[in-house]
Amino acid sequence: MIDTRGVFAISIAAERAGMQIQNLRVYERRGLIEPARTPGGTRLYSEADITLLRRIAELLAEGLNLAGIRRVLELEDDVAELRRRLGD
């Protein structure tokens, strides 16, 4: 299981995912990712978030737009949930 605790600042998360900070903000605005927040509002990214950012980068490289990426991620989540229910 990938750690879902928010521990990385946006600059570290962007570096680890190989992206620009601005991209992370866009993905959040578009609902592709939802990092944790400190009481002061600072974004904190987890290992799971960084894995998701890398998946977004893969899908972008395949030519999908952000709307298409959102749908792919939703479908991947649905498949994972069905597999959990079936015990795979």
Secondary structure as the mmCIF struct_conf table of DSSP 4:
data_model
#
loop_
_struct_conf.conf_type_id
_struct_conf.id
_struct_conf.beg_label_comp_id
_struct_conf.beg_label_asym_id
_struct_conf.beg_label_seq_id
_struct_conf.end_label_comp_id
_struct_conf.end_label_asym_id
_struct_conf.end_label_seq_id
STRN STRN1 PHE A 8 PHE A 8
HELX_RH_AL_P HELX_RH_AL_P1 ILE A 10 ALA A 17
TURN_TY1_P TURN_TY1_P1 GLY A 18 GLY A 18
HELX_RH_AL_P HELX_RH_AL_P2 ILE A 21 ARG A 29
TURN_TY1_P TURN_TY1_P2 ARG A 30 GLY A 31
BEND BEND1 LEU A 32 LEU A 32
STRN STRN2 ALA A 36 ARG A 37
TURN_TY1_P TURN_TY1_P3 PRO A 39 GLY A 40
STRN STRN3 ARG A 43 LEU A 44
STRN STRN4 TYR A 45 TYR A 45
HELX_RH_AL_P HELX_RH_AL_P3 GLU A 47 ALA A 61
TURN_TY1_P TURN_TY1_P4 GLU A 62 GLY A 63
HELX_RH_AL_P HELX_RH_AL_P4 LEU A 66 LEU A 86
TURN_TY1_P TURN_TY1_P5 GLY A 87 GLY A 87
#
